[in-house]
Amino acid sequence: MLRRFVVPITVDSSGDAEVYSPVLSGHLHSIHYVKDDFANGVDFVLTLESTGETVWSEEDVNSSAVRYPRAPTHSTTGVAATYADGEPGVLDRIAVSQDRIKIEVAGGGTENSGTIHLTVEG
């Protein structure tokens, strides 16, 4: 089952904000940024609260955007998994287990707003 969590964001007079999603469990499917009146060039860093794992980090975002973040996978010995030698690594959805996503925004303008929609499967 796919669930949507909506996180409204309003930046302070410096253009910055730090907000958190509700507690989530499942595989992160997608991140939808809906621009309300954030300034162009806004920066986003989304991480898992308990581990600091980055789920999205992008600078200079000018318009609404959709991202499907994936993480590299590894063998049981810690070696990066690939489809074949010299090929790109194997990626998989990011698992979230009873954790919140910390959303940091910089350069959003003065007291402007935007919204993050997180879709989680499971």
C-alpha angles and dihedrals in degrees: 000000000000117000129191125214118190119207117187116207130199118181123218127241089282092057093250135120140172117196136158136224120230116269107290136195126186137046117320105240103178148343119220118193112199111195114218106166104323112142119256113267096041116166125220132195117177119184138166108260099223099044106020091233109163114237097172133003120170135151132209099022109176105178143018111302142185121213130184102199120203132182129219116259128220141199120252087266093057097256115141110257115235134176090234137344110296092010125121118279125266112257129199137182117279115256117224118192119186090324139125127230113234111216116201120187128188131179095021096140127248115325091329126149144223137163135234119206113197119195116200127186120212 
